[in-house]
Amino acid sequence: MSRNKFPKIFVYNPTCEIAIANGTVSYMPNKMLSRFERDLDVLPMYFADENDVILVNQLPDRDFRNLIEAAGILLPNFKPFDECIQDKDFIISAKESLEPWGWSPRIHHIFKHLKDSCQQEFKNRPNAYWNDKHKDLYSRKKALEVLNHFLNKADSNLYISKNQIAKVCYSLAEIKGLIETCKQIVIKAPWSSSGRGLQVLRQSHLNDSIIQWINGTLDVQGYVMVEPLLNKKYDFSFQYHIDEKGKIEFRGNGYFKTNSNGQYDSNILGGMPKEMKEFLSDERMQKLSGGIKQALISCGIAQNYCGHLGIDCMLYSDQKGEMKVQPCLEINLRYNMGTLALLFDQYLHHDTKGEFKVHFQPKSTFDQFHKEMVKNHPLKWKDGKWHEGYLPLVSFNQNKLFGAYLLLSRLNKHF
């Protein structure tokens, strides 16, 4: 039985924040980011009902579809992106809603002819149509506002102190001043995601390439965010959904890994890693998620956005060696890998842990990687649930440079 009478229309556009920073409807991602979007364009299928439509650049092949169906996932409909947005019958056919990975002026422009055929509930969403005020919602400055609101209300020394949070800098001179104070810093572009658009300075020196990056970011985006480099131990997130009326629902926690430069590496499946449980009790997590929820309302996000969102957080060690929480590093107003990881968790056996990873090896393809993994790590089931092994999440016969997959392990094994 389908969840809805009319289909939701999904498309994968993870470059939405960069498109917002650009601001034009004609923005095009660079060659590598375009390839990333194309290669992983089926990922919204895991949020979809069998009646929904995923707009893709290349239809998934039969081998992949068979494998995913065998894994117990119902397949939605796949249709060619370029053809559909110009097809008169598709344009006027009744739809429940449009569900891009994230909104931007560009995707609003691409979808403009499809909106009239959506249901009124979609049209009533505060972000069903773009306006210039939306841009600031997606900025790291807005995340800083939410963080400040949370810290002003918090009554615990568990959280980061005000003198350790980000500062807004409008000039190179301001940044140099903060380097003298903090020594090691992180410089972030206001609009970026997944650890892109940032520079990590472990030495208190700005070389020519970093100065060029700063000046370029200041010219395009107007300012940068600068914060002390913290001794990070673990990354985690809070996942929410805001409905058409501004009601926020907490969906769960995400746990993920980043590399030494802060770029996204993978999501951890199967709940909170045991190493974190010593510091983050259920009670603390509930209090934290509730406080962030209130901050989202007080700072106007709930009233001006509808859809999924994730709050990235950090558990770090301060100068005294005490564990502290940075409760709002950034806000991802879109579908994100954390929401996807929560969805996969429901398929896992209770004694299974795993990782959800994006594959990229410059001199290889996902097709080659798949052949090795399916041979060495076949997917195994237990009690009707995924128990251990490898599961590809995108087609593996289409010469993809990027891929996505799960790698699962039993809890009594080292993962």
Residue pairs with C-beta under 8 A, 6 or more apart in sequence:
2 49
2 50
2 51
3 49
3 51
4 49
4 51
4 52
4 96
5 96
6 51
6 94
6 95
6 96
6 119
7 51
7 52
7 53
7 77
7 95
7 96
8 48
8 49
8 52
8 53
8 95
8 96
8 97
8 98
8 99
9 52
9 53
9 55
9 95
9 97
9 98
9 99
9 114
10 44
10 45
10 47
10 48
10 52
10 53
10 54
10 55
10 76
10 99
10 100
11 41
11 44
11 54
11 55
11 81
11 99
11 100
11 101
11 107
12 37
12 40
12 41
12 42
12 43
12 44
12 56
12 101
13 19
13 37
13 100
13 101
13 102
13 104
13 106
13 107
14 36
14 37
14 40
14 101
14 102
14 193
14 194
14 334
15 29
15 33
15 37
16 100
16 101
16 102
16 103
16 104
16 106
16 107
16 334
17 102
17 104
17 138
17 191
17 192
17 193
18 27
18 29
18 33
18 191
18 192
18 193
18 196
18 197
19 27
19 29
19 104
19 105
19 106
19 107
20 104
20 105
20 135
20 138
20 191
21 189
21 190
21 191
21 192
21 220
21 221
22 106
22 220
23 105
23 135
24 105
24 106
25 105
25 106
25 108
25 109
26 106
27 104
27 105
27 106
28 34
29 36
29 37
35 401
35 402
36 402
38 57
38 58
39 366
39 394
39 400
39 401
39 402
39 403
40 358
40 394
40 402
40 403
40 404
41 54
41 55
41 56
41 57
41 58
41 81
42 54
42 56
42 60
42 78
42 393
42 394
42 395
43 101
43 340
43 393
43 394
43 404
44 54
44 99
44 101
44 335
45 54
45 73
45 75
45 76
45 78
46 73
46 340
46 343
46 344
46 393
47 99
47 335
47 339
47 340
47 343
48 54
48 76
49 74
49 76
50 74
50 75
50 76
50 77
51 76
51 77
52 76
52 77
53 76
53 77
53 78
53 79
53 84
54 76
54 77
54 78
54 79
55 79
55 80
55 81
55 84
55 85
56 78
56 79
56 80
56 81
57 80
57 81
57 82
58 395
58 398
59 78
59 80
60 78
60 394
60 395
61 395
61 397
61 398
63 395
63 396
63 397
64 392
64 394
64 395
64 396
64 397
65 75
67 391
67 392
68 75
69 75
71 347
71 379
71 386
71 391
72 347
72 384
73 347
79 90
84 90
85 91
85 110
85 111
85 113
85 114
91 113
91 114
91 117
92 116
92 117
93 117
94 117
94 119
95 114
95 117
95 118
95 119
95 122
96 118
96 119
96 121
96 122
97 118
97 119
97 121
97 122
98 111
98 114
98 115
98 118
98 122
99 307
99 335
100 107
100 111
100 334
101 334
101 335
102 332
102 333
102 334
102 335
103 127
103 130
103 134
103 307
103 333
103 334
104 130
105 130
108 129
108 130
115 122
115 123
115 128
115 129
118 128
121 244
122 128
122 244
124 244
125 244
125 306
125 307
126 246
126 303
126 304
126 305
126 306
127 134
127 304
127 305
127 306
127 307
128 306
133 304
134 304
135 191
136 142
137 300
137 301
137 304
137 305
137 333
138 191
138 331
138 333
139 190
139 191
140 166
140 188
140 189
140 190
140 191
140 225
140 330
141 168
141 190
141 223
141 225
142 299
142 301
142 331
143 328
143 329
143 330
143 331
144 165
144 166
144 168
144 225
145 299
146 292
146 295
146 296
146 299
146 301
146 311
146 328
146 331
147 165
147 295
147 327
147 328
148 162
148 165
149 295
149 298
149 299
150 159
150 291
150 292
150 294
150 295
150 327
150 328
151 159
151 160
151 162
151 165
151 327
153 291
153 294
153 295
154 291
158 284
158 324
158 325
159 324
159 325
159 326
159 327
160 230
160 316
160 324
160 325
160 326
160 327
164 227
164 228
164 230
165 227
165 326
166 188
166 225
166 226
166 227
167 174
167 178
167 225
167 226
167 227
168 223
168 224
168 225
169 175
169 178
169 223
169 224
169 225
169 226
170 218
170 222
170 223
171 218
172 206
172 211
172 214
172 215
172 218
174 226
175 185
175 187
175 206
175 214
175 224
175 226
176 206
178 185
178 226
179 185
179 201
179 204
179 206
180 204
182 228
182 229
183 204
184 201
184 202
184 203
184 204
184 228
184 229
185 201
185 226
185 227
185 228
185 229
186 198
186 199
186 200
186 201
186 226
186 227
186 228
186 229
186 262
187 198
187 199
187 201
187 210
187 214
187 224
187 225
187 226
188 197
188 198
188 199
188 224
188 225
188 226
188 227
189 197
189 198
189 217
189 221
189 224
189 225
190 221
190 222
190 223
190 224
190 225
191 197
191 221
192 198
193 330
193 332
194 263
194 264
195 258
195 259
195 261
195 262
195 263
195 264
196 263
197 217
198 261
198 262
199 210
199 213
199 214
200 229
200 260
200 261
200 262
201 210
201 229
202 229
206 214
214 224
217 224
218 224
230 314
230 316
230 326
231 316
231 317
231 318
232 314
232 315
232 316
233 315
233 316
233 317
233 323
234 255
234 273
234 275
234 276
234 314
234 315
235 255
235 256
235 257
235 258
235 312
235 313
235 314
235 315
236 253
236 254
236 255
236 256
236 272
236 276
236 280
236 313
236 314
236 315
237 253
237 254
237 255
237 256
237 310
237 311
237 312
237 313
237 336
237 338
238 250
238 253
238 254
238 288
238 289
238 292
238 310
238 311
238 313
239 250
239 251
239 252
239 253
239 254
239 308
239 309
239 310
239 311
239 336
239 338
239 339
239 342
240 248
240 249
240 250
240 251
240 293
240 296
240 308
240 309
240 310
240 311
241 248
241 249
241 251
241 307
241 308
241 309
242 248
242 249
242 296
242 301
242 302
242 305
242 306
242 307
242 309
243 249
243 306
244 306
246 297
246 302
246 303
246 306
247 302
248 293
248 296
248 297
248 302
250 289
250 290
250 293
251 308
251 339
251 342
252 342
252 345
253 272
253 285
253 289
254 267
254 310
254 337
254 338
254 339
254 341
254 342
255 267
255 268
255 271
255 272
255 273
255 276
255 341
256 264
256 265
256 266
256 267
256 268
256 337
256 338
256 341
257 265
257 266
257 267
257 268
257 355
258 264
258 265
259 265
264 337
264 358
265 357
266 355
266 356
266 357
266 358
267 337
267 338
267 340
267 341
267 355
267 356
267 357
268 341
268 353
268 354
268 355
269 341
269 344
269 345
269 348
269 352
269 353
269 354
269 355
269 356
269 406
269 408
270 345
270 348
270 352
270 353
270 354
270 411
271 345
272 280
276 315
279 315
279 323
280 315
280 325
288 313
288 325
288 327
291 327
292 311
292 327
292 328
295 328
296 302
296 309
297 303
301 309
301 331
301 333
305 333
307 333
307 334
307 335
308 334
308 335
308 336
308 339
309 331
309 332
309 333
309 334
309 336
310 331
310 332
310 336
310 338
310 339
311 327
311 328
311 330
311 331
311 332
312 328
312 329
312 330
312 331
312 332
313 325
313 326
313 327
313 328
313 329
314 325
314 326
314 329
315 323
315 324
315 325
315 326
316 323
316 324
316 325
316 326
317 323
317 324
318 324
332 338
337 356
337 358
340 356
341 356
344 356
344 406
347 385
347 386
348 354
348 385
348 386
348 408
349 382
349 383
349 385
349 386
349 387
350 385
351 387
351 410
351 411
351 412
352 385
352 386
352 387
352 388
352 408
352 409
352 410
352 411
353 408
353 409
353 410
353 411
353 415
354 406
354 407
354 408
354 409
354 415
355 406
355 407
355 415
356 393
356 404
356 405
356 406
357 404
357 405
357 406
357 407
358 402
358 403
358 404
359 366
359 369
359 402
359 403
359 404
359 405
360 401
360 402
360 403
361 369
362 401
365 399
365 400
365 401
366 392
366 394
366 396
366 400
366 401
366 402
366 403
367 396
367 397
367 398
367 399
367 400
369 403
370 392
370 396
370 403
370 405
373 390
373 392
373 405
373 407
374 390
374 392
376 390
377 388
377 389
377 390
377 407
378 389
378 390
379 386
379 388
379 389
379 390
379 391
379 408
380 387
380 388
380 389
381 387
386 406
386 408
387 408
387 410
388 408
388 409
388 410
388 413
389 407
389 408
390 405
390 406
390 407
390 408
391 405
391 406
391 408
392 403
392 404
392 405
393 403
393 404
393 405
393 406
394 400
394 403
394 404
396 403
409 415
